Amino acid sequence: ELAKSHEYFEKYDILVSRAVAYFPVLLGYGLPLVKKWGIFIAYKLENEAEIKEGEKLLKKYNAKIEKVEHYEIEGQKRSFIFVRKR
């Protein structure tokens, strides 16, 4: 709902999410809220195919994955995906 509200459009320098949605869907929720040159950090299960599919939406929002940091927590592989909006 927030992503659709003009009141929150491009208002935030940093946005962090945790286990909200499939990465491409999550980009659609989060990137409209991030200011130009802001950063969106998505905390996800490690899934290269999901990240790759999300890259298709990055052009739409003029954004780029700056880095992906991988971790293992309690036997589960996790990733922090850092997306910069340009």
C-alpha positions as CSV (number, residue, x, y, z in Angstrom):
1,E,0.0,0.0,0.0
2,L,2.8,2.4,0.8
3,A,4.5,1.9,-2.6
4,K,1.3,3.1,-4.2
5,S,0.9,6.2,-2.1
6,H,2.4,9.4,-3.5
7,E,3.0,10.6,0.1
8,Y,5.8,8.1,0.5
9,F,7.2,8.2,-3.1
10,E,11.0,8.7,-3.2
11,K,11.0,9.8,0.5
12,Y,13.7,7.5,2.0
13,D,17.5,7.4,1.7
14,I,17.6,3.8,3.0
15,L,15.0,1.0,3.0
16,V,15.6,-2.4,4.5
17,S,13.3,-5.4,4.0
18,R,13.3,-8.9,5.6
19,A,11.5,-11.9,4.1
20,V,8.7,-9.9,2.5
21,A,8.3,-11.3,-1.0
22,Y,9.9,-12.8,-4.0
23,F,12.8,-10.5,-5.1
24,P,11.2,-9.1,-8.3
25,V,8.0,-8.3,-6.4
26,L,9.9,-6.9,-3.5
27,L,11.7,-4.4,-5.9
28,G,8.3,-3.2,-7.0
29,Y,7.3,-2.6,-3.4
30,G,10.5,-1.0,-2.2
31,L,12.2,1.0,-5.0
32,P,9.3,3.5,-5.5
33,L,9.9,4.5,-1.9
34,V,13.7,5.1,-2.2
35,K,15.1,8.5,-3.2
36,K,17.4,8.9,-6.2
37,W,20.9,7.6,-5.1
38,G,19.3,5.9,-2.1
39,I,19.9,2.3,-1.2
40,F,17.5,-0.6,-0.8
41,I,18.7,-3.6,1.2
42,A,16.8,-6.9,0.8
43,Y,17.5,-9.7,3.2
44,K,16.6,-12.9,1.4
45,L,17.3,-16.7,1.3
46,E,20.2,-17.2,-1.1
47,N,18.7,-17.8,-4.5
48,E,20.7,-16.7,-7.5
49,A,17.8,-17.4,-9.9
50,E,15.5,-15.1,-7.9
51,I,18.2,-12.3,-8.0
52,K,18.7,-12.8,-11.7
53,E,15.0,-12.5,-12.4
54,G,14.9,-9.3,-10.3
55,E,17.6,-7.7,-12.5
56,K,15.0,-7.3,-15.2
57,L,13.0,-4.8,-13.1
58,L,16.1,-2.8,-12.2
59,K,16.0,-1.0,-15.5
60,K,12.4,0.1,-14.9
61,Y,13.4,1.8,-11.6
62,N,16.8,3.0,-12.9
63,A,18.5,0.9,-10.2
64,K,21.5,-1.5,-10.0
65,I,22.6,-4.2,-7.7
66,E,25.8,-2.9,-6.1
67,K,26.7,-6.0,-4.2
68,V,25.4,-9.2,-2.7
69,E,26.8,-10.4,0.6
70,H,26.3,-14.1,1.5
71,Y,25.9,-15.5,5.0
72,E,25.0,-18.8,6.6
73,I,22.8,-18.6,9.7
74,E,21.8,-21.8,11.5
75,G,22.5,-23.8,8.4
76,Q,20.5,-21.6,6.0
77,K,22.2,-19.6,3.3
78,R,21.1,-16.0,3.3
79,S,21.9,-12.9,1.3
80,F,21.9,-9.2,1.7
81,I,21.2,-7.6,-1.7
82,F,22.2,-4.0,-1.9
83,V,20.4,-2.1,-4.6
84,R,21.2,1.5,-5.5
85,K,18.6,3.7,-7.2
86,R,20.1,6.1,-9.7
